Amino acid sequence: MHTLNISPRTLQTLRSNGTLPFSRIGNKLYYRKQNILKILSDNYIMYKIRDYERDK
């Protein structure tokens, strides 16, 4: 949740719809770092920052 900056419910949705694979050992859920990084890279959007000096 902290790495993706999402709520517990959103994390549950990602598990439920198969977007984020996981393993359950006992009552704990585990995620592969590479799967989390893939979600981040697949959904990364680079916004162009306006040049405010030019507008002055």
N, C-alpha and C positions, 0 to 999 in steps of 0.2 A: 504494500500500500504506500509506504513512504517513498520508495524508489519511483513508482509511477505517479505519485501524488494523486491518488484516487481514494474513494471511500470504500469501506468494507463491502457495501452492497454492489458497487461497480466491480470490485474484485470477484465477488460471487458470480456476477453476470458473465465476466470473462471466462470463468471456469465452466459455467453452465453451457455457454454457447460454443465451447471448444476453442476459443481464441487463445487461452492461456492453459497449456497442459500442466498438470500437477500430480504429485504423489501424496498419498495419505499414509502416514505411519502412526498408528494409534489415533490420537485425536488431533495431531498436528498435520498441517498442510505444508508441502515443500514445493518450490518452484525452481527450475533450472535458470541460472543467471543468463544463459544464452537465449532462452525464450523471452525473458523480460527485455533484454537488450534488443531483440528482434522487433518486439512490439514498439519499443521506443523509436527505433530507426525507421520502421515502416510507416509510422504516423507522424514523423517529424516534419514540420513546416517551417521554413525559414522566411521570416518576415523582413522586408527591407526597411531599414531605419531611415527616416527622412533626414535630409541634411538641413538642420534648422539654421545653420549659419548662412546658407544660400538664400533662405527666405527672408532674412532680416534686411 
